[in-house]
């Protein structure tokens, strides 16, 4: 592990996933795996009638960067809907591809060192992919 990639802030976020235990009663549960690195997440989302996230629970098996991304998603998803999470995911992917604008998601500046490590991008995008899938499933069922 290199110090610039795995720093104290990222490791602190990684352990913060323990604050978001799986939700036994969540109506929106999705499981996703990143094919390149094998990171996995089971994401539980509860939503209000308008489709905005109200609660997040998860089980994450990923590197510290994937876990940190999952914690950032869980901390800041409540109150947001599918369109906002899709836009954030697109912004993250664009930023990883060399875009100048940092993603419009709180705390993502901490993951800036990962831009130079494309093999880690899938793990970082995985929580957002799972959230989109869960919210799309909710929208289809409504």
C-alpha positions as CSV (number, residue, x, y, z in Angstrom):
1,X,0.0,0.0,0.0
2,X,1.3,3.4,-0.9
3,X,0.8,6.3,1.6
4,X,-0.8,8.7,-0.9
5,X,-3.4,6.1,-2.0
6,X,-4.3,4.7,1.4
7,X,-4.2,7.5,4.0
8,X,-5.7,7.9,7.4
9,X,-8.9,9.6,6.1
10,X,-9.6,6.8,3.6
11,X,-9.0,4.2,6.3
12,X,-11.3,6.0,8.7
13,X,-14.0,6.1,6.1
14,X,-13.5,2.4,5.3
15,X,-14.2,1.4,8.9
16,X,-17.2,3.7,8.9
17,X,-19.2,1.1,6.8
18,X,-19.8,-0.6,10.2
19,X,-22.2,2.3,11.0
20,X,-24.6,1.1,8.3
21,X,-25.6,-2.4,9.2
22,X,-27.8,-4.4,6.8
23,X,-31.5,-3.5,7.1
24,X,-33.6,-6.6,7.7
25,X,-36.8,-4.9,6.6
26,X,-35.5,-2.9,3.6
27,X,-37.7,-3.1,0.6
28,X,-34.8,-2.4,-1.8
29,X,-31.9,-4.9,-1.5
30,X,-29.4,-5.4,-4.3
31,X,-26.2,-7.3,-4.6
32,X,-23.4,-6.3,-7.0
33,X,-19.8,-7.3,-7.7
34,X,-17.1,-5.4,-9.5
35,X,-15.8,-7.8,-12.2
36,X,-12.2,-6.5,-12.3
37,X,-11.3,-6.6,-8.7
38,X,-14.0,-8.9,-7.2
39,X,-15.3,-6.3,-4.7
40,X,-18.9,-7.0,-3.6
41,X,-21.7,-5.1,-1.9
42,X,-25.1,-6.0,-0.6
43,X,-26.9,-2.7,-0.3
44,X,-30.2,-2.1,1.4
45,X,-32.2,1.1,0.8
46,X,-35.4,2.3,2.3
47,X,-37.2,5.1,0.5
48,X,-40.1,7.4,1.0
49,X,-43.1,7.6,-1.3
50,X,-41.3,10.0,-3.6
51,X,-38.4,7.6,-4.0
52,X,-35.9,9.5,-1.9
53,X,-33.5,7.4,0.2
54,X,-34.4,7.4,3.9
55,X,-32.1,4.7,5.3
56,X,-29.1,2.8,4.1
57,X,-27.6,-0.5,5.2
58,X,-24.9,-2.6,3.7
59,X,-22.4,-5.4,3.8
60,X,-19.2,-4.5,1.9
61,X,-16.4,-6.8,0.8
62,X,-13.9,-4.5,-0.9
63,X,-10.6,-2.7,-0.6
64,X,-10.4,0.3,1.6
65,X,-11.2,2.6,-1.3
66,X,-14.4,0.7,-2.1
67,X,-15.4,0.7,1.5
68,X,-14.7,4.4,1.8
69,X,-16.8,5.1,-1.3
70,X,-19.6,3.0,0.3
71,X,-19.4,5.0,3.5
72,X,-19.6,8.2,1.5
73,X,-22.7,6.9,-0.3
74,X,-24.4,5.8,2.9
75,X,-23.7,9.0,4.7
76,X,-25.0,11.3,2.0
77,X,-27.7,9.3,0.1
78,X,-30.6,10.0,2.5
79,X,-32.8,12.6,1.0
80,X,-31.6,11.9,-2.5
81,X,-33.3,10.2,-5.3
82,X,-32.4,8.1,-8.4
83,X,-31.6,11.1,-10.6
84,X,-29.2,12.6,-8.1
85,X,-27.4,9.4,-7.5
86,X,-27.1,8.7,-11.2
87,X,-25.7,12.2,-11.7
88,X,-23.1,11.7,-9.0
89,X,-22.1,8.3,-10.5
90,X,-21.7,9.9,-13.9
91,X,-19.6,12.7,-12.3
92,X,-17.3,10.3,-10.5
93,X,-16.8,8.3,-13.7
94,X,-16.0,11.4,-15.7
95,X,-13.6,12.6,-13.0
96,X,-11.8,9.2,-13.1
97,X,-11.6,9.5,-16.9
98,X,-9.7,12.8,-16.6
99,X,-12.5,15.3,-16.2
100,X,-11.6,18.5,-14.4
101,X,-14.7,18.8,-12.2
102,X,-14.7,16.9,-8.9
103,X,-17.8,14.8,-8.4
104,X,-20.8,16.6,-6.8
105,X,-20.8,14.3,-3.8
106,X,-19.6,15.3,-0.3
107,X,-16.2,13.9,0.7
108,X,-15.2,12.6,-2.6
109,X,-12.1,14.8,-2.6
110,X,-10.6,12.3,-0.2
111,X,-10.6,9.7,-3.0
112,X,-8.6,11.9,-5.4
113,X,-5.4,9.8,-5.1
114,X,-7.4,6.9,-6.7
115,X,-7.7,8.7,-10.0
116,X,-4.3,7.4,-11.0
117,X,-5.3,3.8,-10.3
118,X,-7.9,2.6,-12.8
119,X,-8.0,-0.9,-11.4
120,X,-9.6,0.7,-8.3
121,X,-12.3,2.6,-10.1
122,X,-14.7,-0.3,-10.3
123,X,-14.6,-0.8,-6.5
124,X,-15.2,2.9,-5.9
125,X,-18.1,3.1,-8.4
126,X,-19.7,-0.1,-7.1
127,X,-21.7,1.4,-4.2
128,X,-23.2,3.9,-6.6
129,X,-24.0,1.2,-9.2
130,X,-25.8,-0.8,-6.4
131,X,-27.8,2.2,-5.3
132,X,-28.9,3.0,-8.8
133,X,-29.9,-0.7,-9.3
134,X,-31.9,-0.7,-6.0
135,X,-33.7,2.6,-6.9
136,X,-34.4,1.5,-10.4
137,X,-35.9,-1.7,-9.0
138,X,-38.0,0.4,-6.6
139,X,-39.2,2.6,-9.5
140,X,-40.1,-0.4,-11.7
141,X,-42.1,-1.9,-8.8
142,X,-44.0,1.3,-8.1
